[in-house]
Amino acid sequence: MRVDPGRCGPTPLSWQEALDDGRQELEEAQLALLASSLGGVFAWPTIQRGRMVQNLLPVESDREEQSGHGSVALEWHTEDGFHQDRCRYLALLGIRNPDRVPTTIGTVNDVRLAEGHRSVLRERRFLIRPDLEHLRQLARYAPDSEMLRRAHEMYENPEPVALLFGDPEAPSLRIDAPYTTALAGDGEATEALAAIVDELTRAQRDVVVGEGDVLIVDNYRAVHGRRAFEPRFDGTDRWLKRMSVAASPLSKATAGAEARVLAI
Ligand SMILES: [Fe+2]
């Protein structure tokens, strides 16, 4: 895509600063048009205040965080793997990435598993808890909300899920290693989980999203993460834009979101 890093300005020092500055409208509009062609775009109210196009950039106070604002290695994961309405696709656009910091990708196609493990992974014998970023943001912005109560419920009392699902010949996948466990006392599920974690770790490969590059991740087939890097916080750090695309067509409730994107 056409990206003009000069017009976009220096990499902001926080996502809030990026939202306040409208200099990336052309870049965001291009990404929004592309993402909208894949399905219904949406955002979580808990991430960057519900902004449809989000900013992935290093934030000094978040260096150690497992998020798009950290700079330690971001462990591979399905985006929002805990949630049944997680995105189908993630679209990432590079504004700048002069150090060529890689995104990591591993797909279910690359995973070699014993048949026994495969069938256990298709059963509802696993728990995926929400990552703490959602809970932190909700506690800050909506401490008395029903959403926060539900998010706590998902954390404390998650529903058992299968990690592989869909077509047995070409299964889909949901997993977020640090937040996924087997049901208590289920030795077979623990073993199958360890097997798929090992395989996905082995299968990771690097993809550099550079200036003007778009990476579309199929969130039902691939996990993604990021290598560790050394940020400078001087306006030249890696900066990507991100959008989420839903699996199902837009419902009435989300149709307004589409209008918001097209109004960028
Ligand atoms: Fe992610």
Boltz pocket constraint, residues with backbone or C-beta under 6 A from the ligand:
constraints:
  - pocket:
      binder: B
      contacts: [[A, 77], [A, 78], [A, 79], [A, 224]]
      max_distance: 6.0
